[in-house]
Amino acid sequence: MTGTDHSKLLHDLRSKCSSLKSAAELYKDCSPAEKKEMLALMNAAAAEITRLLSSLAAA
């Protein structure tokens, strides 16, 4: 993996972590329907974080 690829993975990881943190902070103020949708988005972000971490570990 090149340094550029590694930097991109780290950038993507920071972005997804930031998105997940923001969603978690907003969650408490959501309606029940919005909470369901927010949880789906948070699960997708968490799955992407896991994928990015695996890619970094393999580098």
C-alpha positions as CSV (number, residue, x, y, z in Angstrom):
1,M,0.0,0.0,0.0
2,T,1.3,3.4,-0.9
3,G,1.5,6.3,1.5
4,T,-1.3,8.0,-0.5
5,D,-3.5,5.0,-0.1
6,H,-2.7,4.9,3.6
7,S,-3.5,8.6,4.0
8,K,-6.8,8.2,2.2
9,L,-7.8,5.3,4.5
10,L,-7.0,7.4,7.5
11,H,-8.9,10.3,6.1
12,D,-12.0,8.1,5.4
13,L,-11.7,6.6,8.8
14,R,-11.7,10.0,10.5
15,S,-14.7,11.1,8.4
16,K,-16.7,8.0,9.2
17,C,-15.9,8.3,12.9
18,S,-16.9,12.0,12.9
19,S,-20.2,11.1,11.2
20,L,-20.9,8.3,13.7
21,K,-20.2,10.7,16.6
22,S,-22.5,13.4,15.2
23,A,-25.3,10.9,14.7
24,A,-24.9,9.6,18.2
25,E,-25.2,13.1,19.6
26,L,-28.3,13.8,17.5
27,Y,-30.0,10.5,18.3
28,K,-31.5,11.5,21.7
29,D,-33.5,14.3,20.0
30,C,-35.0,12.2,17.2
31,S,-38.5,10.9,17.0
32,P,-39.0,7.2,17.2
33,A,-39.2,6.9,13.4
34,E,-36.1,9.1,13.0
35,K,-34.3,7.0,15.6
36,K,-34.9,3.9,13.5
37,E,-33.5,5.6,10.5
38,M,-30.6,7.0,12.4
39,L,-29.7,3.6,13.8
40,A,-29.6,2.2,10.3
41,L,-27.2,5.0,9.2
42,M,-25.1,4.5,12.4
43,N,-24.8,0.7,11.7
44,A,-23.7,1.4,8.1
45,A,-21.1,3.9,9.3
46,A,-19.9,1.3,11.9
47,A,-19.6,-1.4,9.3
48,E,-17.6,1.0,7.1
49,I,-15.3,1.8,10.0
50,T,-14.7,-1.9,10.6
51,R,-13.9,-2.3,6.9
52,L,-11.5,0.6,7.0
53,L,-9.8,-0.7,10.1
54,S,-9.3,-4.1,8.5
55,S,-7.8,-2.5,5.4
56,L,-5.4,-0.5,7.6
57,A,-4.4,-3.7,9.6
58,A,-3.7,-5.5,6.3
59,A,-1.4,-2.7,5.1
